[in-house]
């Protein structure tokens, strides 16, 4: 898992090496972390840091879609480079098969049988995943499994 100190060290190393993309990306993430810490009034846990990293990746993926619509390959490339930097700091991501297996186990555990039970499943499943997969993907898998 990642810590804020590791990000700060990576930022210093990027500054020393002159890696502009890495430096810019890590600075943006640290700014997002600082903003959330100020709002909460406390330091963030590792799962919360992972959630911020995943949110930043999601923002860049959306920017890539917009850049592709606008025929801007330069922006697509810049956002893909930033995503690569961000992914380095995330914990090992679970495969879709691993997520399906975990979701099935939780569905059986809570006795879920329909989409009405999705909240119960997500409440148990998301803490187990802790930043190892995007919440949207987890939600999609649970929805598919509950729909049959």
C-alpha positions in Angstrom: 0.0 0.0 0.0 1.0 3.6 -0.6 1.7 6.3 2.0 1.8 10.1 1.6 5.5 10.0 2.5 6.2 7.7 -0.4 4.5 10.1 -2.8 6.5 13.0 -1.4 9.8 11.0 -1.9 8.7 10.1 -5.4 8.0 13.8 -6.1 11.5 14.8 -4.9 13.0 12.1 -7.1 11.0 13.3 -10.1 12.2 16.8 -9.5 15.8 15.7 -9.3 15.5 13.6 -12.4 13.7 16.3 -14.4 10.7 14.0 -15.1 8.0 16.6 -15.8 5.1 14.3 -16.3 5.8 12.4 -13.1 6.4 15.6 -11.1 3.2 17.2 -12.4 1.1 14.1 -11.8 2.4 13.5 -8.2 1.9 17.2 -7.4 -1.7 17.0 -8.5 -2.3 13.9 -6.4 -0.7 15.4 -3.3 -2.9 18.5 -3.8 -6.0 16.3 -3.9 -4.8 14.4 -0.8 -4.1 17.7 1.1 -7.6 19.0 0.1 -9.3 15.9 1.5 -7.2 16.0 4.7 -8.1 19.7 5.3 -11.8 18.9 4.7 -11.7 15.9 7.1 -9.3 17.5 9.6 -7.2 14.4 9.8 -4.6 12.4 7.9 -5.9 9.8 5.5 -5.6 6.0 5.8 -4.0 3.8 3.1 -7.4 2.7 1.6 -8.4 6.4 1.5 -5.2 7.3 -0.4 -5.9 4.4 -2.8 -9.4 5.7 -3.4 -8.0 9.2 -4.2 -5.5 7.6 -6.7 -8.4 5.7 -8.3 -10.4 8.8 -8.5 -7.5 10.6 -10.2 -7.2 7.7 -12.7 -11.0 7.8 -13.4 -10.7 11.6 -14.1 -7.9 11.0 -16.6 -9.8 8.2 -18.3 -12.8 10.5 -18.8 -10.4 13.2 -20.1 -9.0 10.6 -22.6 -12.6 9.9 -23.9 -13.2 13.6 -24.3 -9.9 14.1 -26.0 -10.6 11.3 -28.4 -14.0 12.9 -29.3 -12.2 16.2 -29.9 -9.5 14.5 -32.0 -6.7 15.6 -29.7 -4.1 12.8 -29.7 -1.7 15.0 -27.7 -4.1 15.1 -24.7 -4.8 11.4 -25.0 -1.1 10.7 -24.8 -0.6 13.1 -21.9 -3.4 11.6 -19.8 -2.2 8.0 -20.6 1.2 8.9 -19.3 -0.3 10.3 -16.1 -2.4 7.2 -15.6 0.8 5.0 -15.8 2.4 7.2 -13.1 -0.6 6.9 -10.8 -1.0 3.1 -11.3 2.5 2.7 -9.9 1.3 3.8 -6.5 -1.8 1.6 -6.4 -1.8 -1.7 -4.7 -1.9 -4.8 -6.9 -5.2 -4.7 -8.7 -7.5 -7.7 -8.5 -8.4 -9.4 -11.8 -12.1 -9.6 -12.9 -12.2 -13.3 -12.0 -10.9 -12.6 -8.5 -13.6 -9.9 -8.1 -16.3 -12.2 -9.3 -15.2 -14.9 -6.8 -15.1 -12.4 -4.0 -18.5 -11.0 -5.0 -20.1 -14.5 -5.1 -18.8 -15.3 -1.7 -20.2 -12.1 -0.2 -23.5 -12.6 -2.0 -23.8 -16.1 -0.4 -22.6 -14.8 3.0 -25.3 -12.1 3.2 -28.0 -14.2 1.4 -28.5 -11.7 -1.4 -31.0 -12.7 -4.1 -31.9 -9.6 -6.0 -30.8 -6.1 -6.9 -32.6 -4.8 -3.8 -29.8 -6.5 -1.8 -27.0 -4.8 -3.7 -26.4 -2.3 -0.8 -25.9 -5.1 1.7 -23.4 -6.8 -0.7 -21.4 -3.6 -1.4 -21.3 -2.7 2.3 -19.4 -6.0 3.0 -17.5 -6.3 -0.2 -15.9 -2.8 -0.6 -13.9 -2.9 2.6 -12.4 -6.2 1.6 -11.2 -4.8 -1.7 -9.6 -1.6 -0.3 -8.5 0.1 -3.4 -7.6 -3.0 -5.3 -10.3 -2.4 -7.9 -12.4 0.6 -9.0 -15.7 0.8 -7.2 -17.5 1.1 -10.6 -16.2 -2.3 -11.7 -17.2 -3.9 -8.4 -20.6 -2.4 -8.7 -21.0 -3.6 -12.3 -20.0 -7.2 -11.3 -22.3 -7.3 -8.3 -25.2 -6.0 -10.4 -24.5 -8.6 -13.1 -24.4 -11.4 -10.5 -27.6 -10.3 -8.8 -29.4 -10.0 -12.1 -28.5 -13.6 -12.8 
